């Protein structure tokens, strides 16, 4: 399995990124300090996911940033992505691991302590914990857990966790204080006038939180 850094995890949104596109948004965000980029497009079929994913992989080549594909196992394998992220309703983690092999990173969303406790570190490499706050980019999310809930779920998870759900630069210190290894952001970068500058601000807060 590849080493990975969850500290600044960008989740791409095709609608928010429409102004300059997902590939250019990712390129600028990585230049600003993003460590992981997730391709998430719930409306795209596998063929389009593969096309976008290959363009992203080329844009990220040599940067050190990793590319994760949301939900679509076939696309993740075809792209040669660094990892796959699945939700609780998408696919069983054991089955996902069998399909992607031992080298690809596997992330799993968890929204409650029982789900965090049930994570099998034999298959799953990290958990996406949240939503910390309600967010318009994912309307079907569970009840927000807040920072107290984040701390409980991070503690319950047997693998490293990244926080997600309405998070901005101002939340970095609280995310790390709760024990998460990083934060996943969408609108804090996607659709901003300057994605590189927006990412740089979050990265600076992360350096402060880790100091």
Backbone as CSV, one residue per row, in Angstrom:
resi,resn,N_x,N_y,N_z,CA_x,CA_y,CA_z,C_x,C_y,C_z
1,UNK,0.823,-1.207,0.000,0.000,0.000,0.000,0.862,1.264,0.000
2,UNK,0.412,2.264,-0.736,1.131,3.535,-0.782,1.003,4.267,0.556
3,UNK,2.036,5.028,0.906,1.918,5.938,2.045,0.989,7.071,1.640
4,UNK,0.230,7.602,2.609,-0.692,8.683,2.274,-0.782,9.699,3.401
5,UNK,-1.058,10.924,3.016,-1.154,12.058,3.933,-2.560,12.635,3.813
6,UNK,-3.369,12.471,4.855,-4.766,12.908,4.834,-4.954,14.383,5.174
7,UNK,-3.882,15.102,5.426,-4.016,16.422,6.047,-4.873,17.410,5.266
8,UNK,-4.727,17.445,3.935,-5.522,18.403,3.147,-6.094,17.667,1.942
9,UNK,-7.309,17.219,2.118,-7.959,16.268,1.218,-9.053,17.015,0.443
10,UNK,-8.813,17.237,-0.829,-9.773,17.950,-1.678,-10.737,16.967,-2.325
11,UNK,-12.044,17.202,-2.138,-13.079,16.431,-2.832,-13.642,17.313,-3.941
12,UNK,-13.439,16.886,-5.162,-13.882,17.688,-6.306,-15.387,17.590,-6.495
13,UNK,-16.002,18.717,-6.819,-17.426,18.778,-7.107,-17.589,19.368,-8.507
14,UNK,-18.186,18.625,-9.445,-18.244,19.113,-10.829,-19.011,20.406,-11.005
15,UNK,-20.032,20.622,-10.169,-20.818,21.858,-10.291,-20.041,23.056,-9.751
16,UNK,-19.472,22.916,-8.558,-18.709,24.016,-7.976,-17.459,24.331,-8.787
17,UNK,-16.884,23.296,-9.399,-15.648,23.478,-10.173,-15.903,23.876,-11.623
18,UNK,-17.167,24.057,-11.991,-17.514,24.246,-13.407,-16.807,25.439,-14.048
19,UNK,-16.512,26.460,-13.256,-15.896,27.664,-13.814,-14.572,27.407,-14.498
20,UNK,-13.691,26.655,-13.839,-12.384,26.366,-14.439,-12.159,24.873,-14.657
21,UNK,-13.106,24.061,-14.210,-13.010,22.629,-14.421,-12.330,21.905,-13.271
22,UNK,-12.622,20.623,-13.146,-12.073,19.842,-12.037,-10.567,19.642,-12.156
23,UNK,-10.070,19.442,-13.354,-8.641,19.183,-13.517,-7.818,20.409,-13.139
24,UNK,-8.235,21.580,-13.618,-7.490,22.805,-13.297,-7.628,23.150,-11.816
25,UNK,-8.811,22.938,-11.241,-8.995,23.162,-9.806,-8.047,22.281,-9.010
26,UNK,-7.962,21.016,-9.407,-7.066,20.090,-8.709,-5.611,20.522,-8.843
27,UNK,-5.221,20.914,-10.036,-3.834,21.328,-10.268,-3.469,22.515,-9.376
28,UNK,-4.355,23.494,-9.310,-4.095,24.685,-8.498,-4.100,24.353,-7.007
29,UNK,-5.024,23.478,-6.607,-5.102,23.105,-5.195,-3.848,22.366,-4.748
30,UNK,-3.362,21.480,-5.581,-2.133,20.752,-5.237,-0.947,21.713,-5.170
31,UNK,-0.914,22.687,-6.062,0.140,23.713,-5.996,0.053,24.492,-4.685
32,UNK,-1.165,24.610,-4.141,-1.367,25.320,-2.879,-1.167,24.468,-1.647
33,UNK,-1.011,23.140,-1.826,-0.725,22.285,-0.687,-1.661,21.110,-0.460
34,UNK,-2.622,20.858,-1.360,-3.493,19.692,-1.197,-2.668,18.416,-1.323
35,UNK,-2.938,17.454,-0.449,-2.169,16.210,-0.425,-2.888,15.060,-1.118
36,UNK,-4.216,15.129,-1.152,-5.034,14.109,-1.801,-6.145,14.804,-2.577
37,UNK,-6.453,14.266,-3.743,-7.575,14.760,-4.550,-8.519,13.593,-4.791
38,UNK,-9.790,13.796,-4.452,-10.791,12.767,-4.719,-11.685,13.207,-5.879
39,UNK,-11.824,12.330,-6.843,-12.738,12.542,-7.953,-14.109,12.009,-7.543
40,UNK,-15.048,12.934,-7.324,-16.417,12.545,-6.983,-17.370,13.214,-7.957
41,UNK,-18.111,12.409,-8.687,-19.106,12.936,-9.625,-20.230,11.914,-9.713
42,UNK,-21.259,12.131,-8.910,-22.345,11.160,-8.797,-23.191,11.071,-10.068
43,UNK,-23.057,12.048,-10.956,-23.873,12.057,-12.171,-23.126,11.520,-13.390
44,UNK,-21.859,11.259,-13.236,-21.058,10.782,-14.375,-21.069,9.264,-14.435
45,UNK,-21.112,8.715,-15.625,-20.965,7.285,-15.802,-19.496,6.905,-15.734
46,UNK,-19.241,5.618,-15.781,-17.870,5.121,-15.645,-16.950,5.640,-16.748
47,UNK,-17.440,5.705,-17.964,-16.594,6.164,-19.076,-16.118,7.591,-18.836
48,UNK,-17.040,8.463,-18.418,-16.644,9.857,-18.157,-15.738,9.950,-16.942
49,UNK,-15.997,9.125,-15.942,-15.123,9.113,-14.759,-13.701,8.725,-15.153
50,UNK,-13.584,7.750,-16.036,-12.253,7.325,-16.482,-11.562,8.443,-17.248
51,UNK,-12.289,9.105,-18.127,-11.702,10.216,-18.901,-11.195,11.318,-17.974
52,UNK,-12.048,11.727,-17.038,-11.649,12.791,-16.105,-10.512,12.318,-15.209
53,UNK,-10.614,11.088,-14.746,-9.595,10.546,-13.857,-8.225,10.461,-14.506
54,UNK,-8.190,10.078,-15.767,-6.899,10.008,-16.466,-6.301,11.386,-16.659
55,UNK,-7.161,12.368,-16.924,-6.669,13.745,-17.045,-6.141,14.248,-15.698
56,UNK,-6.830,13.891,-14.619,-6.368,14.274,-13.283,-5.046,13.595,-12.947
57,UNK,-4.945,12.328,-13.263,-3.711,11.580,-12.969,-2.520,12.211,-13.680
58,UNK,-2.735,12.617,-14.912,-1.666,13.270,-15.670,-1.302,14.613,-15.042
59,UNK,-2.324,15.378,-14.618,-2.084,16.695,-14.010,-1.343,16.572,-12.673
60,UNK,-1.594,15.486,-11.941,-0.982,15.316,-10.623,0.363,14.590,-10.677
61,UNK,0.707,14.068,-11.833,1.942,13.294,-11.973,3.158,14.111,-11.522
62,UNK,3.927,13.541,-10.630,5.140,14.201,-10.160,4.941,15.164,-9.008
63,UNK,3.690,15.389,-8.597,3.428,16.351,-7.520,3.517,15.719,-6.135
64,UNK,3.335,14.402,-6.074,3.280,13.735,-4.779,1.872,13.617,-4.232
65,UNK,0.926,14.359,-4.803,-0.468,14.265,-4.378,-1.077,12.987,-4.937
66,UNK,-1.978,12.379,-4.173,-2.599,11.123,-4.573,-4.001,11.358,-5.128
67,UNK,-4.415,10.467,-6.025,-5.736,10.542,-6.635,-6.598,9.393,-6.123
68,UNK,-7.734,9.752,-5.519,-8.705,8.790,-5.014,-9.981,8.908,-5.851
69,UNK,-10.587,7.793,-6.185,-11.846,7.801,-6.928,-12.984,7.415,-5.988
70,UNK,-14.058,8.175,-6.035,-15.210,7.906,-5.188,-16.114,6.863,-5.827
71,UNK,-16.354,5.787,-5.120,-17.417,4.824,-5.407,-17.184,3.909,-6.613
72,UNK,-16.663,4.416,-7.713,-16.617,3.664,-8.967,-15.349,2.799,-9.043
73,UNK,-15.482,1.527,-8.670,-14.325,0.624,-8.634,-13.741,0.426,-10.025
74,UNK,-14.616,0.230,-11.007,-14.147,-0.008,-12.375,-13.308,1.165,-12.867
75,UNK,-13.782,2.383,-12.588,-13.034,3.568,-13.004,-11.710,3.663,-12.263
76,UNK,-11.724,3.410,-10.968,-10.492,3.509,-10.177,-9.416,2.580,-10.720
77,UNK,-9.804,1.367,-11.068,-8.850,0.383,-11.594,-8.368,0.787,-12.979
78,UNK,-9.299,1.229,-13.840,-8.934,1.615,-15.208,-8.003,2.822,-15.228
79,UNK,-8.221,3.759,-14.322,-7.404,4.967,-14.237,-6.017,4.649,-13.688
80,UNK,-5.944,3.597,-12.865,-4.711,3.347,-12.122,-4.592,4.332,-10.985
81,UNK,-5.746,4.640,-10.362,-5.791,5.610,-9.270,-5.019,5.084,-8.063
82,UNK,-4.703,5.990,-7.157,-3.994,5.596,-5.941,-4.931,4.966,-4.927
83,UNK,-6.233,5.241,-5.076,-7.158,4.699,-4.094,-8.604,4.795,-4.514
84,UNK,-9.449,4.183,-3.693,-10.898,4.168,-3.862,-11.526,4.561,-2.538
85,UNK,-12.588,5.375,-2.602,-13.340,5.706,-1.392,-14.776,5.248,-1.576
86,UNK,-15.306,4.538,-0.579,-16.679,4.049,-0.660,-17.485,4.505,0.552
87,UNK,-18.800,4.614,0.336,-19.718,4.882,1.430,-20.278,3.579,1.965
88,UNK,-21.036,3.674,3.058,-21.604,2.485,3.677,-22.568,1.757,2.744
89,UNK,-23.233,2.499,1.863,-24.224,1.889,0.978,-23.635,1.488,-0.375
90,UNK,-22.393,1.834,-0.634,-21.820,1.603,-1.970,-21.437,0.147,-2.202
91,UNK,-20.661,-0.381,-1.288,-20.104,-1.717,-1.482,-19.465,-2.187,-0.182
92,UNK,-19.495,-3.494,0.042,-18.819,-4.068,1.201,-17.310,-3.868,1.073
93,UNK,-16.662,-3.482,2.169,-15.229,-3.187,2.126,-14.405,-4.413,1.719
94,UNK,-14.819,-5.578,2.147,-14.090,-6.795,1.784,-14.130,-7.012,0.266
95,UNK,-15.315,-6.812,-0.317,-15.472,-6.981,-1.765,-14.661,-5.927,-2.514
96,UNK,-14.712,-4.676,-2.019,-13.957,-3.593,-2.655,-12.463,-3.910,-2.649
97,UNK,-11.963,-4.384,-1.518,-10.539,-4.711,-1.409,-10.165,-5.830,-2.386
98,UNK,-11.034,-6.808,-2.519,-10.759,-7.906,-3.443,-10.672,-7.409,-4.881
99,UNK,-11.473,-6.387,-5.199,-11.508,-5.873,-6.573,-10.341,-4.946,-6.892
100,UNK,-9.865,-4.195,-5.891,-8.804,-3.217,-6.168,-7.408,-3.758,-5.869
101,UNK,-7.335,-4.867,-5.152,-6.037,-5.447,-4.843,-5.411,-4.838,-3.595
102,UNK,-4.238,-5.328,-3.197,-3.628,-4.917,-1.932,-2.922,-3.566,-1.957
103,UNK,-2.583,-3.060,-3.127,-1.759,-1.856,-3.204,-2.557,-0.562,-3.149
104,UNK,-3.796,-0.601,-3.612,-4.594,0.620,-3.672,-5.122,0.978,-2.281
105,UNK,-5.170,2.263,-1.964,-5.708,2.748,-0.696,-7.231,2.609,-0.724
106,UNK,-7.814,2.176,0.397,-9.270,2.088,0.494,-9.766,2.923,1.665
107,UNK,-10.641,3.884,1.370,-11.262,4.706,2.396,-12.733,4.365,2.523
108,UNK,-13.277,4.529,3.732,-14.672,4.199,4.010,-15.305,5.308,4.836
109,UNK,-16.489,5.757,4.424,-17.218,6.770,5.184,-17.871,6.147,6.408
110,UNK,-17.770,6.832,7.549,-18.473,6.391,8.763,-19.182,7.587,9.388
111,UNK,-20.403,7.354,9.858,-21.217,8.439,10.405,-21.625,8.200,11.858
112,UNK,-21.206,7.067,12.436,-21.601,6.757,13.808,-20.516,5.916,14.480
113,UNK,-20.563,5.881,15.810,-19.584,5.086,16.548,-19.679,3.588,16.239
114,UNK,-20.881,3.009,16.157,-20.944,1.583,15.791,-20.296,1.291,14.430
115,UNK,-20.498,2.179,13.455,-19.881,1.976,12.143,-18.361,2.113,12.226
116,UNK,-17.893,3.067,13.044,-16.444,3.236,13.218,-15.836,2.008,13.890
117,UNK,-16.527,1.496,14.900,-16.044,0.304,15.605,-16.005,-0.923,14.706
118,UNK,-16.897,-0.938,13.706,-17.008,-2.107,12.831,-15.986,-2.117,11.697
119,UNK,-15.222,-1.040,11.541,-14.237,-0.969,10.454,-13.172,-2.036,10.639
120,UNK,-12.905,-2.759,9.571,-11.882,-3.815,9.601,-10.592,-3.283,8.989
121,UNK,-9.556,-3.088,9.805,-8.297,-2.555,9.283,-7.580,-3.522,8.347
122,UNK,-8.076,-4.736,8.239,-7.515,-5.663,7.267,-7.888,-5.301,5.842
123,UNK,-8.944,-4.495,5.703,-9.401,-4.095,4.380,-9.359,-2.581,4.171
124,UNK,-9.659,-1.824,5.222,-9.819,-0.367,5.127,-8.575,0.336,5.656
125,UNK,-8.124,1.372,4.923,-6.910,2.102,5.302,-7.181,3.404,6.043
126,UNK,-8.323,4.028,5.756,-8.682,5.255,6.476,-10.197,5.403,6.475
127,UNK,-10.696,6.197,7.411,-12.128,6.495,7.455,-12.359,7.975,7.177
128,UNK,-13.436,8.258,6.471,-13.921,9.620,6.294,-15.035,9.837,7.297
129,UNK,-14.815,10.685,8.281,-15.727,10.817,9.423,-16.538,12.106,9.329
130,UNK,-17.838,11.971,9.447,-18.686,13.158,9.386,-20.118,12.788,9.064
131,UNK,-20.909,13.777,8.688,-20.501,15.165,8.470,-20.357,15.934,9.781
132,UNK,-19.278,16.716,9.873,-19.098,17.564,11.047,-20.185,18.635,11.073
133,UNK,-20.419,19.265,9.921,-21.503,20.233,9.764,-22.351,19.834,8.565
134,UNK,-23.564,20.374,8.506,-24.392,20.186,7.319,-23.731,20.881,6.136
135,UNK,-23.891,20.322,4.952,-23.259,20.899,3.771,-24.155,20.753,2.552
136,UNK,-24.287,21.797,1.743,-25.134,21.718,0.557,-24.552,20.853,-0.560
137,UNK,-23.274,20.487,-0.464,-22.668,19.683,-1.540,-23.026,18.202,-1.421
138,UNK,-23.643,17.821,-0.297,-24.072,16.427,-0.131,-25.385,16.435,0.647
139,UNK,-26.476,16.508,-0.079,-27.784,16.711,0.550,-28.322,15.469,1.258
140,UNK,-27.761,14.285,0.963,-28.261,13.054,1.575,-27.433,12.624,2.782
141,UNK,-26.669,13.566,3.350,-25.810,13.187,4.474,-26.619,12.935,5.748
142,UNK,-25.957,12.274,6.698,-26.570,11.975,7.985,-26.576,13.230,8.866
143,UNK,-27.087,13.072,10.066,-27.132,14.170,11.038,-25.706,14.640,11.357
144,UNK,-25.451,15.963,11.307,-24.107,16.458,11.640,-23.681,16.039,13.048
145,UNK,-22.391,15.750,13.208,-21.892,15.211,14.475,-21.148,16.253,15.313
146,UNK,-20.754,17.393,14.714,-20.006,18.392,15.448,-18.611,17.901,15.823
147,UNK,-17.871,18.745,16.518,-16.495,18.364,16.861,-16.429,17.340,17.989
148,UNK,-17.418,17.356,18.899,-17.446,16.334,19.945,-17.690,14.955,19.333
149,UNK,-18.630,14.909,18.390,-18.898,13.652,17.702,-17.707,13.204,16.887
150,UNK,-17.038,14.155,16.258,-15.837,13.833,15.484,-14.800,13.166,16.375
151,UNK,-14.576,13.718,17.546,-13.580,13.149,18.461,-13.957,11.731,18.873
152,UNK,-15.244,11.488,19.121,-15.682,10.144,19.511,-15.479,9.141,18.382
153,UNK,-15.831,9.541,17.154,-15.705,8.619,16.021,-14.250,8.361,15.654
154,UNK,-13.423,9.404,15.734,-11.992,9.236,15.467,-11.391,8.250,16.464
155,UNK,-11.780,8.384,17.721,-11.279,7.475,18.760,-11.744,6.042,18.511
156,UNK,-12.968,5.899,17.999,-13.523,4.566,17.758,-12.941,3.901,16.520
157,UNK,-12.454,4.696,15.589,-11.937,4.144,14.335,-10.569,3.500,14.545
158,UNK,-10.386,2.267,14.058,-9.095,1.590,14.221,-8.047,2.017,13.194
159,UNK,-8.449,2.892,12.262,-7.529,3.394,11.228,-7.575,4.919,11.241
160,UNK,-6.593,5.596,10.626,-6.593,7.063,10.604,-7.877,7.627,9.981
161,UNK,-8.264,8.807,10.463,-9.514,9.422,10.008,-9.283,10.796,9.416
162,UNK,-10.096,11.123,8.412,-10.150,12.468,7.863,-11.562,12.989,8.093
163,UNK,-11.666,14.214,8.601,-12.968,14.826,8.885,-13.551,15.426,7.617
164,UNK,-14.884,15.375,7.506,-15.539,15.942,6.337,-16.885,16.531,6.727
165,UNK,-17.299,17.538,5.953,-18.625,18.104,6.153,-18.613,19.570,6.539
166,UNK,-18.652,20.444,5.534,-18.771,21.877,5.789,-17.544,22.520,6.411
167,UNK,-16.379,21.927,6.228,-15.172,22.417,6.909,-14.436,23.470,6.095
168,UNK,-13.896,24.452,6.821,-13.160,25.572,6.232,-11.821,25.728,6.955
169,UNK,-11.044,26.712,6.503,-9.742,26.976,7.128,-9.882,27.286,8.620
170,UNK,-10.964,27.967,8.980,-11.163,28.351,10.385,-11.381,27.159,11.314
171,UNK,-11.648,25.978,10.752,-11.942,24.803,11.565,-10.734,23.896,11.769
172,UNK,-9.620,24.216,11.143,-8.467,23.304,11.137,-8.020,22.931,12.542
173,UNK,-7.855,23.905,13.421,-7.346,23.623,14.768,-8.260,22.652,15.506
174,UNK,-9.573,22.840,15.381,-10.525,21.961,16.074,-10.525,20.552,15.480
175,UNK,-10.339,20.453,14.177,-10.272,19.139,13.523,-9.088,18.340,14.059
176,UNK,-7.930,18.965,14.128,-6.742,18.263,14.611,-6.815,18.012,16.112
177,UNK,-7.433,18.933,16.856,-7.602,18.728,18.297,-8.499,17.526,18.575
178,UNK,-9.417,17.229,17.647,-10.312,16.077,17.804,-9.618,14.759,17.468
179,UNK,-8.390,14.838,16.963,-7.627,13.630,16.682,-7.623,13.192,15.234
180,UNK,-8.354,13.915,14.366,-8.342,13.564,12.940,-6.978,13.868,12.344
181,UNK,-6.636,13.142,11.281,-5.348,13.349,10.613,-5.413,14.451,9.558
182,UNK,-6.626,14.944,9.299,-6.767,15.987,8.303,-8.225,16.319,8.073
183,UNK,-8.468,17.205,7.114,-9.839,17.571,6.785,-10.053,17.480,5.283
184,UNK,-11.223,16.990,4.933,-11.639,16.929,3.536,-12.529,18.135,3.271
185,UNK,-12.228,18.856,2.204,-12.959,20.085,1.901,-13.475,20.047,0.472
186,UNK,-14.574,20.729,0.256,-15.155,20.840,-1.081,-15.258,22.321,-1.426
187,UNK,-16.276,22.988,-0.887,-16.537,24.385,-1.269,-15.482,25.357,-0.756
188,UNK,-14.674,24.935,0.228,-13.603,25.816,0.710,-12.536,26.028,-0.354
189,UNK,-12.532,25.160,-1.379,-11.578,25.291,-2.493,-12.303,25.364,-3.833
190,UNK,-13.187,24.391,-4.092,-13.903,24.358,-5.378,-14.797,25.585,-5.543
191,UNK,-14.674,26.242,-6.664,-15.530,27.384,-6.940,-15.062,28.692,-6.335
192,UNK,-13.945,28.680,-5.610,-13.416,29.935,-5.082,-12.707,30.687,-6.217
193,UNK,-12.572,32.007,-6.101,-11.921,32.772,-7.173,-10.483,32.345,-7.441
194,UNK,-9.792,31.872,-6.387,-8.389,31.477,-6.517,-8.166,30.195,-5.714
195,UNK,-8.375,29.021,-6.321,-8.233,27.769,-5.579,-6.858,27.565,-4.955
196,UNK,-5.819,28.042,-5.625,-4.473,27.880,-5.068,-4.318,28.676,-3.784
197,UNK,-4.783,29.919,-3.787,-4.688,30.751,-2.592,-5.565,30.208,-1.466
198,UNK,-6.755,29.723,-1.815,-7.658,29.154,-0.812,-7.027,27.932,-0.158
199,UNK,-6.377,27.097,-0.957,-5.715,25.905,-0.434,-4.517,26.283,0.417
200,UNK,-3.780,27.275,-0.039,-2.596,27.728,0.700,-2.983,28.201,2.099
201,UNK,-4.122,28.874,2.205,-4.569,29.351,3.521,-4.865,28.177,4.451
202,UNK,-5.543,27.151,3.932,-5.837,25.972,4.748,-4.547,25.262,5.142
203,UNK,-3.620,25.136,4.177,-2.341,24.476,4.449,-1.557,25.201,5.542
204,UNK,-1.627,26.526,5.531,-0.935,27.305,6.565,-1.534,27.034,7.942
205,UNK,-2.858,26.916,8.009,-3.522,26.608,9.282,-3.147,25.199,9.752
206,UNK,-3.001,24.273,8.811,-2.601,22.901,9.163,-1.184,22.904,9.746
207,UNK,-0.286,23.647,9.156,1.081,23.728,9.694,1.055,24.282,11.109
208,UNK,0.206,25.278,11.350,0.099,25.856,12.684,-0.463,24.818,13.673
209,UNK,-1.475,24.089,13.222,-2.105,23.102,14.122,-1.146,21.973,14.474
210,UNK,-0.244,21.662,13.560,0.700,20.559,13.789,1.950,20.993,14.545
211,UNK,2.159,22.293,14.626,3.393,22.811,15.245,3.426,22.523,16.751
